Amino acid sequence: MNPFEKIFNYRMISRLDESNSLALTGQERNWLKTMLKHEAAAQAFTSETLGKLDDLLQGDGLAGHDIRDIVLEKARSRERQVYHPHLRLLRRMIMSGRGIRLTFRIKHGGIKANQTGLPVKLEYSMVKREWYLLWHSSRGRAFMSTKLSSIVAVEETSLPLERVREWRAQVAELLESRKEQAVVEVVRTYNEELSRILYAFSCFDKSVSYAEEADLYRIRVTYLADEREFLLAKVRFLGLRVKVVEGAGLQQRMLESATKALERYGDGTRAEAETGAGSEAVTEAGTETGSKAQAGRQAGSEAEARRQVGAEE
């Protein structure tokens, strides 16, 4: 790309940013058109917004075609939640710094009513496939995580601005203290699969560095302490493609899981293999002995027949 093209592209992007516009590729527009046909789209958008999006996407490549007639979807796990009715209300409360009054079901039965606090963050768990509300409780001064599916009722309340700032600072400090970091190195043989490897870590905050002299990619992953097992599952899934080079906690868990796997399968498999080899050797020895005995009996029978013939002559 020559300098004039770079300048032109920069000016175009700057004007789009100034006008709060977003440039979409044809593939992205087709993807959005497909997503708007999902049954959850009617809940995620107001009817006015949904109508505007449909009008803007008219005349695209997939116009007049239903993607379900083109793509065959194979079996998958049951989808619990794509969109929840409380999402829009809670998102607006978080953005405006409003308080919250919740009534929700607890894990072992029963209901907690009129729990007040400050909503902080909406989070979707990729493991449990559910939406969660992270909020600061004003009673126990604790940081809470509640499933949206467990919320019975939600109501907006007002809070002093000073208290909102104080609680948000406390929550930010708490979340920062729970963060852990690990560095995952891509084995050089699998550098061509970098996009696949990065996709496996797409759920985490990460940064990528490249050492040109050694031709090595390193991925620094930031995660919360309760997400460690999920990260470990991703590392195991990638197998020989990556290795953990920093992060003592993660390395220790990988060592423990590998040791347990060797204890369960290593000795037992080796013993079975040795037993099988021994049995095969015994079987071969027995077969060879039997063959020699049979050959001996056949030779004796032939000698006896020759003696009888000699006697008759």
C-alpha positions, 0 to 999 in steps of 0.5 A: 500500500502506497502512502497516498492510499494510507492517507486516504484510508486514514481520512475515511476512517477519521470521518466515519469516527466523527460521524459515529458511523461503522463500516461493515463488509458484505460478509458482516452484513450477511451475518447480521441479516442472519442473526436478525432472523433468530427468535431472540432478536425480537427481544434484543431490539425494539420493534423500531430498531429492528425495522430500521436494521431490516430496511438498511439490510435490504438488497444484500446478497442473501435477500430473498433467501433463507439461510436455513435452506442453504446451511444444514445445522448438525446436532449441538448442545441445548441452547439455554440463553441467547438473550434475557428480557432483563438485559436491556434494563440492567444495561441501562442501569449500569450505564446511568449509575443507578442502584438496584433492588433485586428479588431472586431465587437462591441455590438451595431453594427459597427466595431473597427479597428486596436486596439492594446494591449497585449493578456493575457488570453483565457477564455471559459464561461460556461454560454454563451458557448463561447470563450473570449479573455482577453487583455490589450488595449494600447490606453485606458489602459483598460482591455478588454474582447472580444468574439472570434466570434466577432473578424474580423481580428487578427495580431501579433505585437512586444512589448518591453519586459519591456512594456509586464512585466508592462502590465502583472503586471497591469492586474494581480493586477486588476484581484486580486482586482476583486477576491472574496472568499466564504466558502461553508460547506457541510451538514454532512448528504450529505458527501457521495455526496462530489464528486457530490458537487465538480463537481458542483464547478469544474469551480472555483478555490477551496480548500477543508478542512476537520474537522475530529472531526466534520466530516465536509467538507468546500470548499473555492471557489475563483471567480471574482465579475462578476461570483457571479450569476453563483456561486449562481446558483450552490449553489441553484442547490445543495439545502439542501446539502450545505450552505454558511458560509463565504462570506458576499456578497454571503450570502446577495444575497442568503438572497435577493433571498430567501426573494423575493421567500417568498414574491412571493409564501409564503403569496399568497400560504398561503392565497390560502390555507386558502381560499380553506380551508374556501370554503371547510368548507362552502361547508361541512356545506351547504351539512350537512344542506341540508342533515338535511333538506332532512331528515326532509322532508322525516320524515314529509312525513312518518308521513303524510302517517301514518295519512292517513292510520289511517284515512282510518282504 
